[in-house]
Amino acid sequence: MTSADTALDAFLALIADKGFADVSLHDVAAAADLGLADVYRFYPDKVALASAFMARIDAAVLAGTPRRVDPEETARDRLFDVMMRRYDVLRPYRAALRAMRRAATGDPLLALAFGPSLRRSMNAMLEAASLSSEGLSGALRKNGLLAIHYAVSRVFDRDDTIDLSKTMAALDSRLKMAERWSQFFERYTVSRAEKATESPAE
């Protein structure tokens, strides 16, 4: 395990126990048995530590992504599988996640600082599901998935079932709703494009 990993593990354990606001880089260095300069070299602030945590989760989810897309699976099926892999990976870190969420809820600037990492994570999840995150439709998918993740995370926080069945139900319900909106948007854009190419009546 590298010093960066040791520091990140120490950070997650500390905020799970004490809360995000009450943990300093000095605390992380002491818990990891590292010098403050060593921690600072990898993580200049706690936002960098939180970002590294999300990147760790992203990498674990992506590692479980099949190399080939199953043609029988719908986009919703693939996204459901990806997000449930994410919640499975997040299970051991629920206390740390709660600490970060509580801190961001009470500090709008911190919430903004977390934003880029969350959006990067949602982009990675879309890629894992073989869905584009480019252009207008990609931006809508990314924002929609972020909203779904926020809502489902609250269920995940309280889900004490062995198979995360409550989380699965919440995710499935919201993905079905998103699929209906996506189909409506696609029909609308196709209709607009067809009208734009029609010749004007004489």
N, C-alpha and C positions, 0 to 999 in steps of 0.2 A: 504494500500500500504506500502511495506517495505521501509526501508532507501535505500536499493540497487536499488529498482525500481525507487524511487524518484531521485536518482543520475543519473541513466541511462536516464530517461526522460529529466533531465536537460541537460545532455551531448548532446543528440540528438537535442534538441532545440537550444543549443548554436552553434553547428557546422553547423546546417542548416542556422544560421544567420551570423556567423563570419568566417566559414571555419574551417577545422580540425586543421591546424597548429596554428591558433591564439587562440585556447582554451587550457587552462591548467587545471590540477586537482583542483587547487585553485579556478578557475572560476566555475568549476562544483560544488564544495563544497558550494561556496557562493550562486549560483543560486538555489541549493537544500536546502539551509538553514541547512547545516550540517557542522560539523567540518572536517577539512582536514584529520585527522586521521580516521574518520568514513568512508570517501570515500576510502581512501587508503586501509583500511581493506578489502573492497570488490573488489576494482579495483586499483591495484598498478600502472597502466599506462593507456594511452588512447587505446592501443591495446586491453587491457583486457575489456574496455568498449565496443569497437567495436565487440569483440568476444561475449560478453554478449548480445548485440543487435542481432547478427545473431542467437544465441541460442534461444532468445525470438521468433524470426520469425519462426525458425524450429519448436518450440513447438506449435505455433499457427497453422502451416500447418498440423502437425501430429495429432492435436486434431480433425481435420476435416476428417481424413482418415477413410473410412468404415472398419468395423471389418472383413468383409468377402470380398474376391475378387469375382467380377462378372465374371463368366466364359465366358461371351460373349465379354468382353473387351479385346483388344489386349494390349501388353506391352506398345505400343506407346500411346494408348488411356489413360491408367492409368497414364503414365508419363506426358502427356499433362494436365490432370486434376490436378495432384499434383503441377506442375509448375505454372499453372494459379492460383491456390489457393495461392501460394507463392506471385505472383505479386499483387493479390488482398490485401493480408495482408500488403505488402510493400507500398501500395499507400500513406498512410499518412506520410511516411518517405522518400519520394523521394528527398527532399532537402538535408536531412542528408546523403542519399546514394550518391548523387552527390558530396558532400563535401569529403566523404571518397574516392570516386573513383578518384577525382582530386588530392587529396593528395598522393594516391598510385601511380598514373601515374607519378608524379614528384619526387617520392622517391622510388627507387627500394628496399631499405631495408625495408621500410614500407610495400610495396607490398608483400615481402617475409613473413613478420610478419603476414599479413592477411591470407596468404595461408592456414595454418592448419584449421582455422575456416571455410573458404570457402569449403575446401575439406570435412570437417565434415558435413557441410550443404548439400553438394551434396550427400554424403553417406546417410544422413537422407531422402533426397528426393527419392533416389532409393529404400530404405526400404519401404517408404510410398507407392511406386508403385509396391511393391512386386517383386523387382528385386534385385538379388544378387550383392553385391559389393566385393565379395571375389575372389581371384585368378586373373589370367591374364585377363579373360573376364570381371571380376568385375572392375579391374583397368582401363580397356579400357572404360567401361561404365562411370565410375566416371570422367575420364579425358574428355570424349566426352561431358558429361552433363555440366561440368564446362565450356568448350568452347562454348556450346550452350547458357548457361546462360550469359556469357560475351557478346555475340553478341545480344541476345534478350534484355538484360538490356539497351542497347543503344536505342533501339526502345521504350522500356517501359518509359525511361526518357522523351521522347518527345510525348508520346501517350496521347492526350487530349480527346480521345473518351470516352463516358460514360461506354461502355462495354469493353474497352481495346481491341477493334477489331484489331488494328494495331499490338499490342503485340501478340494476338492470331494467327494472320496470320504469323508473323515472327517465332513464336514458332513452329507452325504446319509445316511450310516449312523445318525448320532445323531438326525437329524430323523425318520427312519423309526421309530426306537425311541420317540421322544417322541410320535409320532402314534399308535402302538399304545397307549401309556399314556393318552393323551388320550381315545381311543375307549372304553377300559375305564372311565375316570372318568365319561364322559358316560352310558354305559349304567348305571353304578351310581347316579348321581344321578337319572336318569329312573326307575329302578326304585324308589328310595326315595320319590320324589315320588308315584308311582302307589300305593304301599302306604299312604302317609300320607292319601291321599284316598279310600281304600276304606272303605266302611261296615263297622262291626264286625259279625261274624256273630251272628245271634240264635239 
